[in-house]
């Protein structure tokens, strides 16, 4: 599966490594797993590294995915301006913000972690 979700107890966050091509169905399955982990641990800080994504997703599906993000979490997205999913992540960010989800885009892991811990 092109997404790996793990609990990082040391940092007090949930980490998602999203790489290669993530289908809509795989993304929705990951979202369900993420929501379960949030409910089990009560950890509401999520770090998503998208820099190794290698596809251009359907923007209608990105919109649908983004509107399902939980509003009770903080999500830091690590993005590279060279990756092919930049447009999709920008749309996800816009939709999430419009729905009250606390999402921010960062260029590095250290910046994202700093924000999650502020």
C-alpha positions as CSV (number, residue, x, y, z in Angstrom):
1,X,0.0,0.0,0.0
2,X,1.4,3.4,-0.9
3,X,0.5,5.0,2.4
4,X,1.9,3.9,5.8
5,X,0.5,5.2,9.0
6,X,2.3,4.9,12.3
7,X,2.1,6.3,15.8
8,X,5.2,8.1,16.8
9,X,4.9,8.1,20.6
10,X,8.2,9.8,21.1
11,X,7.0,12.9,19.2
12,X,3.3,12.6,20.2
13,X,2.1,12.5,16.6
14,X,0.7,10.3,14.0
15,X,2.8,10.1,10.8
16,X,1.6,9.3,7.3
17,X,4.1,8.5,4.6
18,X,2.3,8.9,1.3
19,X,4.2,7.8,-1.8
20,X,3.9,6.6,-5.3
21,X,0.4,6.4,-6.6
22,X,-2.4,6.5,-4.0
23,X,-5.8,5.5,-5.4
24,X,-9.0,7.1,-4.1
25,X,-9.9,3.9,-2.5
26,X,-6.5,3.5,-0.8
27,X,-6.7,7.1,0.4
28,X,-10.2,6.5,1.9
29,X,-8.9,3.4,3.6
30,X,-6.0,5.3,5.0
31,X,-8.3,8.0,6.3
32,X,-10.4,5.4,8.0
33,X,-7.3,3.9,9.6
34,X,-6.2,7.4,10.7
35,X,-9.5,8.2,12.3
36,X,-9.4,4.9,14.2
37,X,-5.9,5.6,15.4
38,X,-6.9,9.1,16.5
39,X,-9.9,7.7,18.4
40,X,-7.7,5.0,20.1
41,X,-4.9,7.3,21.1
42,X,-6.5,10.7,21.4
43,X,-3.4,12.1,19.5
44,X,-4.7,14.8,17.2
45,X,-1.4,16.0,15.5
46,X,-0.8,14.4,12.1
47,X,2.3,14.8,10.0
48,X,1.8,13.8,6.3
49,X,4.9,13.5,4.1
50,X,3.7,13.7,0.4
51,X,7.1,14.4,-1.2
52,X,7.4,11.0,-2.8
53,X,3.9,11.0,-4.5
54,X,4.1,10.3,-8.2
55,X,0.8,10.9,-9.8
56,X,-1.8,13.5,-10.8
57,X,-5.0,12.6,-9.0
58,X,-8.5,13.4,-10.2
59,X,-9.3,16.8,-8.6
60,X,-12.9,15.9,-7.9
61,X,-11.7,12.9,-5.8
62,X,-9.2,15.2,-4.0
63,X,-12.1,17.5,-3.2
64,X,-14.2,14.6,-1.9
65,X,-11.3,13.3,0.2
66,X,-10.5,16.7,1.6
67,X,-14.1,17.4,2.8
68,X,-13.9,14.2,4.9
69,X,-10.9,15.2,6.9
70,X,-11.6,15.4,10.6
71,X,-11.9,18.9,11.9
72,X,-10.6,17.9,15.4
73,X,-6.9,17.5,14.3
74,X,-4.0,19.5,13.2
75,X,-2.5,18.3,9.9
76,X,1.0,19.3,8.7
77,X,1.6,18.4,5.0
78,X,5.2,18.2,3.8
79,X,5.4,19.1,0.1
80,X,8.0,19.6,-2.5
81,X,7.2,22.1,-5.2
82,X,8.6,19.7,-7.8
83,X,6.2,16.8,-7.0
84,X,3.4,16.2,-9.5
85,X,0.7,16.4,-6.8
86,X,1.3,20.1,-5.8
87,X,-1.9,21.2,-7.4
88,X,-4.0,18.5,-5.7
89,X,-2.5,19.3,-2.3
90,X,-3.2,23.0,-2.8
91,X,-6.8,22.1,-3.5
92,X,-6.9,19.8,-0.5
93,X,-5.6,22.6,1.6
94,X,-8.2,25.1,0.4
95,X,-11.1,22.6,0.9
96,X,-9.9,21.7,4.3
97,X,-9.5,25.3,5.4
98,X,-13.0,26.1,4.1
99,X,-14.4,23.3,6.3
100,X,-12.6,24.4,9.4
101,X,-9.8,21.8,9.3
102,X,-6.4,23.1,10.7
103,X,-4.1,22.2,7.8
104,X,-0.8,23.8,6.9
105,X,1.7,23.1,4.1
106,X,5.5,23.0,4.8
107,X,8.6,22.5,2.7
108,X,10.5,20.6,5.4
109,X,9.9,18.1,8.2
110,X,11.5,20.3,10.8
111,X,9.1,23.3,10.0
112,X,6.1,21.0,10.1
113,X,7.1,19.5,13.5
114,X,7.8,22.9,14.9
115,X,4.2,24.0,13.9
116,X,2.6,20.8,15.3
117,X,4.4,21.4,18.6
118,X,3.7,25.1,19.0
